[in-house]
């Protein structure tokens, strides 16, 4: 009972954008006729909306693909489909493509008007598209509209890359991919969907767990580093390597103080000692730390680039805080 109630609520609350998503999925699954029917429904139920614009672009693309499929096997039928494209969308990019295709097929056939018939395939659906897309005066090409009216569909340059990027973002369920979509297509058909997805900025538990797992490996590497560079002796702490992150930060601070002490006197001997020992140790230690922390830092950087709260992640990684601390320079 609960399942069916949820199902009814879902379909009862479908919006134009969710219907577009459903139709795109049907296309990808090979059910073009069902997808076509949904696009027609969107044009009828949600005119003058971004979803309607997307639906029309998808219909135009399906029309073009169908015409292309007949070029080698039935050129006359291909010409008829291209001619119908030219008649329906004369000022769009699809109209331009149709003109070029008709010329390339080198035929002087008159435009073919196909009679509606039972829709059993996408080819039949394309044949009947003229019967289901009734363009209102405000949607007609510029030459037929009022001088001040802005044509909704005909001036749109079809951007297959935008549609593909939207499909990719939906499949990925990745904040980074949606962010890239939003940046690349700031007025794209899926902008509202992108913004809705990107509202969630807190790290998910899965991402926190991944970061902690990487941090565990980093801590082991830092313990080895602590022993290799004898931080127990240099920090005068016999238990320094129990907290290798703190030991490293202490050692970097010690080296900076040694630099200050050695160079402040101005003595040539201390200058020579500094140049021989301090920068080399600092550089080796810094490089070793970067190697140990590299994978974890890259992972956190990636999450941050997706819009996830970096501080919320770093707060879970206190055992390796040296990885995210600016040690300064020497």
KEKE-3310 file (N, C-alpha, C; in steps of 0.2 Angstrom, whole numbers, plus 5000, padded with zeros to 4 digits):
npx = (5004:5009:5020:5013:5006:5017:5021:5010:5011:5023:5021:5011:5017:5026:5036:5039:5052:5056:5049:5055:5068:5064:5060:5072:5079:5072:5074:5088:5087:5082:5069:5062:5049:5041:5047:5046:5033:5031:5039:5030:5019:5024:5027:5014:5008:5016:5019:5030:5041:5057:5058:5050:5057:5068:5062:5057:5069:5074:5065:5068:5081:5079:5071:5081:5090:5083:5080:5093:5096:5090:5097:5106:5099:5086:5084:5074:5065:5072:5075:5061:5059:5069:5064:5052:5057:5063:5052:5045:5054:5061:5070:5079:5094:5092:5084:5093:5103:5095:5092:5105:5107:5097:5102:5114:5110:5106:5093:5078:5065:5048:5042:5037:5022:5018:5005:4996:4998:4996:5005:5019:5033:5048:5050:5037:5032:5039:5034:5022:5023:5020:5007:5005:5012:5008:5011:5010:5005:5014:5025:5030:5041:5052:5048:5034:5029:5024:5032:5039:5039:5047:5054:5052:5057:5064:5075:5085:5100:5104:5112:5120:5130:5127:5116:5121:5130:5122:5115:5126:5129:5118:5119:5131:5129:5138:5144:5155:5154:5141:5144:5153:5145:5136:5145:5149:5137:5128:5115:5108:5097:5096:5099:5092:5090:5104:5107:5099:5105:5118:5115:5117:5130:5137:5148:5146:5143:5150:5160:5167:5171:5179:5190:5195:5200:5210:5218:5222:5231:5240:5245:5252:5263:5268:5273:5283:5291:5294:5302:5313:5319:5322:5315:5312:5323:5327:5316:5316:5307:5302:5291:5287:5284:5272:5262:5264:5261:5260:5274:5280:5276:5281:5295:5297:5294:5305:5316:5314:5316:5330:5336:5333:5341:5354:5357:5355:5366:5376:5388:5400:5404:5392:5383:5388:5386:5372:5368:5373:5366:5353:5343:5344:5339:5326:5320:5321:5313:5301:5298:5296:5285:5276:5275:5270:5257:5251:5241:5230:5228:5225:5213:5205:5206:5199:5186:5183:5183:5171:5162:5160:5161:5176:5182:5174:5178:5192:5191:5189:5200:5211:5222:5231:5234:5245:5246:5238:5242:5250:5267:5275:5290:5308)
npy = (4994:5006:5007:5009:5021:5029:5029:5034:5047:5051:5051:5060:5072:5075:5086:5097:5097:5085:5076:5078:5073:5059:5056:5058:5047:5036:5038:5034:5021:5016:5017:5026:5031:5031:5041:5052:5054:5059:5071:5078:5080:5088:5100:5103:5104:5113:5126:5138:5137:5133:5119:5115:5121:5113:5100:5102:5104:5091:5084:5089:5085:5071:5070:5074:5064:5053:5056:5056:5043:5037:5041:5034:5022:5025:5038:5047:5047:5052:5065:5070:5070:5079:5090:5093:5096:5108:5116:5117:5122:5134:5145:5140:5131:5118:5120:5125:5115:5106:5112:5111:5097:5093:5099:5093:5080:5081:5082:5086:5085:5088:5095:5082:5077:5068:5056:5055:5041:5025:5025:5016:5016:5026:5032:5033:5042:5053:5057:5061:5072:5085:5086:5087:5097:5112:5127:5142:5160:5168:5161:5159:5160:5174:5182:5180:5184:5197:5213:5216:5205:5192:5177:5161:5149:5148:5156:5149:5142:5126:5116:5103:5098:5104:5097:5084:5086:5089:5077:5069:5074:5071:5057:5056:5061:5069:5083:5090:5088:5094:5107:5110:5109:5120:5131:5131:5131:5143:5147:5135:5121:5113:5120:5124:5111:5109:5119:5115:5103:5107:5114:5107:5107:5102:5089:5072:5057:5046:5052:5058:5046:5041:5050:5049:5036:5038:5046:5038:5030:5040:5044:5033:5034:5046:5043:5035:5044:5053:5044:5042:5055:5057:5064:5063:5066:5079:5087:5085:5076:5061:5054:5059:5054:5047:5056:5061:5071:5083:5083:5085:5098:5105:5103:5110:5123:5124:5124:5136:5145:5142:5146:5160:5163:5159:5168:5180:5185:5189:5183:5175:5162:5156:5159:5151:5138:5138:5138:5126:5116:5119:5124:5112:5102:5107:5107:5093:5087:5094:5090:5076:5076:5081:5071:5061:5066:5069:5062:5062:5076:5080:5073:5080:5093:5090:5088:5100:5108:5105:5111:5108:5109:5113:5115:5107:5095:5094:5096:5083:5077:5078:5071:5071:5085:5092:5091:5100:5112:5128:5128:5138:5146:5144)
npz = (5000:5004:4995:4983:4985:4986:4973:4966:4971:4966:4952:4952:4955:4946:4936:4922:4920:4925:4917:4905:4908:4910:4897:4890:4896:4891:4878:4878:4881:4870:4867:4857:4852:4863:4870:4861:4862:4875:4873:4865:4873:4883:4875:4873:4886:4893:4887:4880:4890:4897:4897:4887:4876:4877:4874:4861:4854:4856:4848:4836:4834:4834:4822:4813:4814:4810:4796:4792:4793:4782:4771:4763:4760:4756:4747:4742:4752:4763:4758:4758:4772:4776:4769:4776:4788:4784:4781:4793:4802:4797:4800:4809:4815:4811:4800:4791:4790:4784:4772:4766:4766:4757:4745:4744:4742:4729:4722:4714:4718:4723:4738:4750:4756:4769:4773:4789:4799:4807:4822:4824:4824:4826:4814:4809:4819:4817:4804:4808:4815:4811:4814:4827:4833:4835:4830:4838:4834:4841:4841:4828:4814:4813:4802:4801:4813:4825:4823:4836:4843:4851:4844:4851:4849:4836:4834:4842:4843:4841:4853:4854:4862:4874:4878:4879:4889:4900:4901:4905:4917:4925:4925:4932:4945:4952:4961:4956:4942:4939:4943:4933:4922:4925:4924:4911:4903:4907:4904:4902:4898:4909:4920:4932:4938:4940:4950:4960:4964:4968:4979:4991:5002:5012:5018:5013:5022:5017:5010:5020:5027:5017:5017:5030:5029:5020:5027:5038:5031:5028:5041:5045:5036:5040:5053:5050:5043:5054:5062:5053:5051:5064:5074:5087:5094:5089:5093:5106:5113:5119:5115:5103:5090:5092:5089:5075:5066:5074:5078:5066:5063:5074:5071:5059:5064:5073:5064:5058:5068:5071:5060:5061:5073:5069:5058:5063:5070:5061:5059:5049:5050:5056:5047:5036:5042:5043:5029:5025:5033:5037:5026:5017:5026:5029:5016:5012:5022:5020:5006:5009:5017:5009:4999:5007:5011:4999:4991:5000:5001:4988:4986:4996:4990:4978:4983:4988:4977:4971:4979:4992:5009:5015:5027:5036:5032:5035:5048:5053:5051:5061:5065:5055:5053:5049:5036:5030:5034:5033:5032:5031:5024:5021)
capx = (5000:5014:5023:5008:5005:5023:5021:5005:5013:5028:5019:5007:5021:5030:5036:5041:5059:5057:5047:5061:5073:5061:5060:5079:5081:5068:5078:5094:5085:5080:5061:5061:5042:5038:5051:5043:5026:5032:5041:5024:5015:5028:5025:5007:5006:5021:5022:5034:5045:5063:5057:5047:5062:5072:5058:5057:5076:5075:5061:5072:5087:5076:5069:5087:5093:5079:5082:5100:5096:5087:5100:5109:5094:5079:5086:5068:5061:5077:5073:5055:5060:5073:5060:5047:5061:5064:5046:5043:5059:5065:5076:5083:5100:5090:5082:5099:5105:5090:5094:5112:5106:5093:5106:5119:5107:5105:5087:5073:5059:5044:5041:5033:5018:5016:4999:4997:4996:4997:5012:5022:5040:5050:5049:5030:5030:5042:5030:5016:5025:5016:5000:5005:5016:5004:5015:5006:5008:5020:5031:5032:5047:5052:5044:5027:5027:5024:5039:5041:5038:5053:5052:5054:5061:5067:5082:5089:5105:5104:5118:5120:5135:5124:5111:5125:5133:5116:5114:5132:5129:5113:5121:5137:5128:5144:5144:5160:5152:5136:5147:5156:5139:5133:5149:5149:5131:5125:5108:5107:5090:5096:5102:5088:5092:5111:5107:5096:5110:5123:5114:5120:5137:5140:5151:5142:5147:5154:5166:5171:5174:5185:5195:5198:5204:5216:5221:5225:5238:5245:5248:5258:5269:5271:5276:5290:5295:5296:5308:5318:5322:5324:5311:5312:5329:5327:5311:5317:5301:5303:5285:5285:5281:5265:5259:5269:5259:5263:5281:5283:5275:5286:5302:5297:5295:5312:5321:5314:5320:5337:5338:5333:5346:5360:5358:5354:5372:5380:5394:5401:5404:5385:5380:5390:5383:5365:5367:5375:5362:5346:5339:5343:5335:5319:5318:5320:5307:5295:5296:5294:5279:5271:5274:5265:5251:5249:5235:5224:5227:5222:5206:5201:5205:5194:5179:5182:5182:5164:5158:5159:5164:5183:5184:5171:5182:5198:5190:5188:5207:5216:5228:5236:5233:5251:5245:5234:5245:5255:5273:5279:5296:5314)
capy = (5000:5012:5008:5012:5027:5033:5029:5039:5054:5053:5053:5066:5078:5076:5093:5097:5095:5077:5073:5079:5068:5053:5055:5057:5040:5032:5038:5031:5014:5014:5018:5033:5032:5034:5048:5057:5056:5064:5078:5081:5081:5094:5105:5105:5106:5118:5130:5144:5136:5130:5112:5115:5122:5107:5095:5104:5102:5084:5082:5091:5080:5064:5071:5074:5057:5049:5058:5054:5035:5035:5044:5029:5017:5028:5045:5051:5048:5057:5072:5072:5072:5086:5096:5094:5100:5115:5119:5118:5126:5137:5149:5137:5128:5112:5122:5126:5108:5103:5115:5109:5090:5093:5101:5087:5074:5082:5080:5092:5082:5092:5093:5077:5078:5061:5056:5052:5034:5022:5026:5010:5017:5033:5035:5035:5047:5059:5058:5064:5078:5091:5085:5087:5103:5118:5133:5148:5165:5171:5156:5158:5163:5182:5186:5180:5187:5204:5216:5217:5198:5188:5170:5158:5143:5148:5159:5145:5138:5119:5114:5096:5098:5106:5092:5079:5088:5088:5069:5066:5077:5067:5051:5056:5062:5072:5090:5093:5088:5098:5113:5112:5111:5127:5136:5130:5133:5147:5147:5128:5119:5110:5125:5123:5105:5109:5123:5111:5098:5110:5117:5102:5108:5098:5083:5066:5052:5042:5056:5059:5040:5040:5055:5046:5030:5040:5049:5033:5028:5046:5044:5028:5037:5052:5040:5033:5050:5055:5040:5043:5061:5058:5070:5062:5070:5086:5090:5083:5073:5054:5051:5063:5050:5045:5061:5063:5077:5088:5082:5088:5105:5107:5103:5116:5129:5124:5126:5143:5148:5141:5151:5167:5163:5159:5173:5187:5187:5191:5179:5171:5154:5154:5159:5145:5132:5138:5136:5119:5111:5121:5123:5106:5098:5109:5105:5086:5086:5097:5085:5070:5077:5082:5064:5057:5069:5071:5059:5065:5083:5080:5071:5085:5098:5089:5089:5108:5111:5103:5116:5105:5113:5111:5115:5102:5089:5095:5095:5076:5074:5082:5067:5073:5092:5095:5091:5106:5118:5131:5128:5144:5145:5146)
capz = (5000:5005:4989:4978:4987:4984:4966:4964:4973:4962:4946:4952:4956:4940:4933:4915:4919:4927:4911:4900:4911:4909:4890:4888:4898:4886:4871:4879:4881:4863:4866:4854:4851:4869:4872:4857:4864:4880:4871:4862:4878:4886:4871:4874:4893:4896:4882:4882:4895:4895:4896:4880:4872:4876:4871:4854:4852:4856:4843:4830:4833:4832:4815:4809:4814:4806:4790:4790:4792:4775:4765:4758:4758:4753:4747:4742:4759:4766:4755:4761:4779:4776:4766:4781:4793:4782:4781:4800:4806:4792:4802:4814:4812:4808:4793:4787:4789:4779:4765:4764:4764:4751:4740:4743:4739:4722:4719:4712:4720:4726:4745:4750:4762:4771:4777:4795:4799:4814:4824:4826:4824:4827:4808:4809:4823:4814:4799:4810:4819:4809:4816:4834:4835:4832:4832:4839:4831:4844:4840:4821:4812:4813:4796:4802:4819:4825:4823:4842:4846:4851:4843:4856:4847:4830:4835:4846:4840:4844:4856:4856:4868:4881:4880:4881:4896:4905:4902:4908:4924:4928:4926:4936:4952:4955:4961:4951:4935:4939:4943:4927:4917:4926:4922:4904:4900:4912:4903:4899:4900:4916:4925:4939:4941:4943:4956:4966:4966:4971:4986:4996:5002:5018:5015:5014:5027:5013:5008:5026:5028:5012:5019:5036:5027:5017:5033:5041:5028:5029:5048:5045:5032:5044:5058:5047:5042:5060:5064:5048:5052:5071:5077:5094:5096:5087:5097:5113:5115:5118:5112:5097:5085:5094:5086:5070:5063:5079:5078:5060:5064:5079:5068:5055:5068:5076:5059:5057:5074:5070:5054:5064:5077:5066:5054:5066:5072:5055:5059:5043:5052:5057:5040:5033:5045:5041:5022:5024:5036:5038:5020:5015:5030:5028:5009:5012:5026:5016:5001:5012:5020:5003:4996:5012:5011:4992:4989:5004:5000:4982:4987:4999:4985:4974:4986:4989:4970:4970:4983:4998:5015:5016:5034:5039:5031:5038:5056:5054:5050:5065:5066:5050:5052:5046:5029:5028:5038:5029:5037:5029:5020:5024)
cpx = (5004:5018:5019:5007:5010:5023:5017:5008:5018:5026:5014:5011:5026:5030:5038:5048:5060:5054:5052:5066:5070:5061:5067:5081:5078:5072:5085:5093:5083:5072:5060:5054:5039:5041:5048:5036:5026:5034:5035:5020:5018:5026:5018:5005:5010:5024:5026:5038:5052:5063:5054:5052:5066:5068:5058:5064:5077:5071:5065:5077:5084:5074:5075:5090:5089:5080:5088:5100:5093:5091:5103:5104:5088:5080:5080:5065:5066:5075:5066:5055:5064:5068:5055:5051:5062:5058:5044:5048:5064:5071:5080:5089:5098:5087:5088:5102:5101:5091:5100:5111:5103:5098:5111:5116:5105:5098:5082:5066:5055:5043:5036:5029:5015:5010:5000:4995:4998:5004:5015:5030:5041:5049:5042:5029:5033:5037:5024:5017:5021:5009:4999:5008:5012:5007:5010:5009:5014:5026:5033:5038:5047:5048:5037:5025:5027:5031:5042:5042:5045:5052:5056:5059:5066:5074:5087:5094:5106:5111:5118:5125:5132:5119:5115:5128:5128:5115:5120:5131:5124:5115:5127:5135:5134:5143:5149:5157:5146:5139:5150:5151:5137:5138:5150:5143:5127:5117:5105:5100:5090:5099:5098:5090:5099:5111:5104:5101:5115:5122:5116:5128:5141:5143:5147:5147:5152:5161:5170:5175:5180:5191:5199:5202:5210:5221:5225:5232:5243:5248:5253:5264:5272:5275:5283:5294:5298:5302:5314:5322:5323:5321:5311:5318:5329:5321:5311:5311:5301:5297:5283:5282:5274:5260:5263:5267:5261:5270:5284:5282:5280:5293:5302:5298:5302:5317:5320:5317:5327:5340:5338:5339:5353:5362:5358:5361:5377:5386:5395:5401:5397:5381:5382:5386:5375:5364:5369:5370:5355:5341:5338:5339:5327:5317:5316:5314:5301:5293:5294:5287:5274:5270:5269:5258:5247:5242:5229:5223:5223:5214:5202:5200:5200:5187:5178:5180:5174:5160:5157:5163:5170:5184:5180:5174:5188:5197:5190:5195:5212:5222:5233:5236:5239:5250:5242:5236:5250:5261:5277:5285:5302:5319)
cpy = (5006:5013:5011:5019:5032:5034:5034:5046:5056:5055:5059:5072:5079:5083:5092:5095:5087:5073:5073:5073:5061:5051:5054:5050:5035:5032:5034:5023:5012:5015:5025:5035:5035:5040:5053:5059:5060:5071:5081:5084:5088:5100:5108:5108:5112:5122:5136:5143:5133:5122:5111:5116:5116:5101:5096:5102:5095:5081:5083:5086:5073:5064:5071:5067:5052:5050:5056:5046:5033:5038:5039:5024:5019:5036:5050:5052:5053:5064:5074:5074:5079:5092:5098:5098:5107:5119:5121:5122:5129:5141:5146:5134:5122:5114:5123:5120:5105:5105:5112:5101:5089:5094:5095:5081:5075:5080:5086:5090:5088:5090:5087:5078:5070:5061:5053:5045:5031:5023:5020:5011:5024:5036:5038:5041:5054:5061:5062:5070:5084:5091:5087:5094:5109:5124:5139:5154:5168:5167:5155:5161:5171:5185:5185:5183:5194:5207:5215:5210:5195:5180:5166:5152:5144:5151:5155:5141:5131:5117:5107:5094:5099:5100:5086:5080:5087:5081:5067:5068:5073:5060:5050:5057:5065:5080:5093:5094:5093:5106:5115:5113:5118:5132:5136:5133:5136:5148:5141:5126:5115:5114:5124:5117:5105:5113:5119:5106:5101:5114:5113:5103:5104:5091:5077:5061:5048:5046:5057:5052:5039:5044:5052:5040:5032:5043:5044:5031:5034:5046:5039:5031:5042:5049:5038:5039:5053:5051:5041:5049:5062:5064:5069:5066:5077:5090:5089:5080:5066:5051:5055:5060:5047:5050:5064:5070:5083:5088:5086:5096:5109:5108:5109:5122:5130:5126:5133:5147:5148:5146:5158:5168:5163:5165:5180:5190:5190:5188:5175:5164:5152:5154:5153:5138:5132:5136:5129:5114:5113:5120:5116:5101:5100:5106:5097:5084:5088:5092:5079:5071:5078:5075:5060:5060:5070:5068:5061:5072:5084:5078:5077:5091:5097:5090:5097:5111:5110:5107:5113:5109:5110:5110:5109:5095:5089:5094:5088:5073:5077:5078:5068:5080:5095:5096:5097:5112:5121:5132:5135:5142:5146:5148)
cpz = (5000:4998:4983:4979:4985:4977:4963:4965:4968:4955:4946:4953:4951:4937:4926:4915:4921:4921:4906:4902:4909:4901:4887:4890:4893:4880:4872:4879:4875:4862:4863:4854:4857:4871:4868:4859:4870:4878:4868:4868:4882:4882:4872:4881:4896:4891:4884:4889:4893:4894:4889:4875:4871:4873:4863:4851:4851:4850:4836:4829:4831:4824:4811:4808:4810:4798:4787:4789:4785:4769:4760:4756:4754:4752:4746:4748:4763:4764:4758:4768:4780:4774:4772:4787:4791:4782:4789:4804:4802:4794:4807:4811:4809:4801:4789:4785:4784:4772:4762:4762:4758:4745:4738:4740:4731:4719:4718:4714:4724:4733:4746:4757:4764:4775:4783:4795:4806:4816:4827:4827:4825:4820:4807:4813:4820:4808:4801:4814:4818:4812:4824:4837:4831:4834:4832:4836:4834:4843:4833:4820:4812:4808:4797:4808:4819:4826:4830:4846:4845:4849:4848:4854:4841:4830:4839:4842:4844:4846:4858:4862:4874:4883:4882:4888:4901:4906:4906:4916:4928:4930:4932:4944:4955:4955:4957:4944:4934:4939:4936:4921:4918:4923:4914:4900:4905:4911:4900:4902:4907:4921:4932:4942:4944:4949:4962:4968:4970:4977:4992:4996:5008:5015:5017:5019:5023:5011:5014:5028:5023:5014:5025:5034:5024:5022:5037:5038:5028:5036:5048:5042:5036:5050:5056:5046:5049:5063:5059:5050:5060:5075:5084:5097:5095:5091:5104:5116:5114:5115:5106:5092:5086:5091:5081:5067:5068:5079:5072:5061:5069:5076:5063:5059:5071:5071:5058:5062:5073:5065:5057:5068:5074:5061:5057:5069:5067:5055:5053:5045:5053:5051:5036:5035:5043:5034:5021:5027:5036:5032:5018:5019:5029:5021:5009:5016:5023:5010:5003:5014:5014:5000:5001:5012:5004:4990:4993:5002:4993:4982:4990:4994:4980:4976:4987:4982:4968:4974:4990:5003:5017:5024:5038:5038:5035:5046:5058:5053:5054:5066:5061:5048:5049:5039:5026:5032:5034:5034:5035:5024:5024:5019)
residu = (UNK:UNK:UNK:UNK:UNK:UNK:UNK:UNK:UNK:UNK:UNK:UNK:UNK:UNK:UNK:UNK:UNK:UNK:UNK:UNK:UNK:UNK:UNK:UNK:UNK:UNK:UNK:UNK:UNK:UNK:UNK:UNK:UNK:UNK:UNK:UNK:UNK:UNK:UNK:UNK:UNK:UNK:UNK:UNK:UNK:UNK:UNK:UNK:UNK:UNK:UNK:UNK:UNK:UNK:UNK:UNK:UNK:UNK:UNK:UNK:UNK:UNK:UNK:UNK:UNK:UNK:UNK:UNK:UNK:UNK:UNK:UNK:UNK:UNK:UNK:UNK:UNK:UNK:UNK:UNK:UNK:UNK:UNK:UNK:UNK:UNK:UNK:UNK:UNK:UNK:UNK:UNK:UNK:UNK:UNK:UNK:UNK:UNK:UNK:UNK:UNK:UNK:UNK:UNK:UNK:UNK:UNK:UNK:UNK:UNK:UNK:UNK:UNK:UNK:UNK:UNK:UNK:UNK:UNK:UNK:UNK:UNK:UNK:UNK:UNK:UNK:UNK:UNK:UNK:UNK:UNK:UNK:UNK:UNK:UNK:UNK:UNK:UNK:UNK:UNK:UNK:UNK:UNK:UNK:UNK:UNK:UNK:UNK:UNK:UNK:UNK:UNK:UNK:UNK:UNK:UNK:UNK:UNK:UNK:UNK:UNK:UNK:UNK:UNK:UNK:UNK:UNK:UNK:UNK:UNK:UNK:UNK:UNK:UNK:UNK:UNK:UNK:UNK:UNK:UNK:UNK:UNK:UNK:UNK:UNK:UNK:UNK:UNK:UNK:UNK:UNK:UNK:UNK:UNK:UNK:UNK:UNK:UNK:UNK:UNK:UNK:UNK:UNK:UNK:UNK:UNK:UNK:UNK:UNK:UNK:UNK:UNK:UNK:UNK:UNK:UNK:UNK:UNK:UNK:UNK:UNK:UNK:UNK:UNK:UNK:UNK:UNK:UNK:UNK:UNK:UNK:UNK:UNK:UNK:UNK:UNK:UNK:UNK:UNK:UNK:UNK:UNK:UNK:UNK:UNK:UNK:UNK:UNK:UNK:UNK:UNK:UNK:UNK:UNK:UNK:UNK:UNK:UNK:UNK:UNK:UNK:UNK:UNK:UNK:UNK:UNK:UNK:UNK:UNK:UNK:UNK:UNK:UNK:UNK:UNK:UNK:UNK:UNK:UNK:UNK:UNK:UNK:UNK:UNK:UNK:UNK:UNK:UNK:UNK:UNK:UNK:UNK:UNK:UNK:UNK:UNK:UNK:UNK:UNK:UNK:UNK:UNK:UNK:UNK:UNK:UNK:UNK:UNK:UNK:UNK:UNK:UNK:UNK:UNK:UNK:UNK:UNK:UNK:UNK:UNK:UNK:UNK:UNK:UNK:UNK:UNK:UNK:UNK:UNK:UNK)
# end
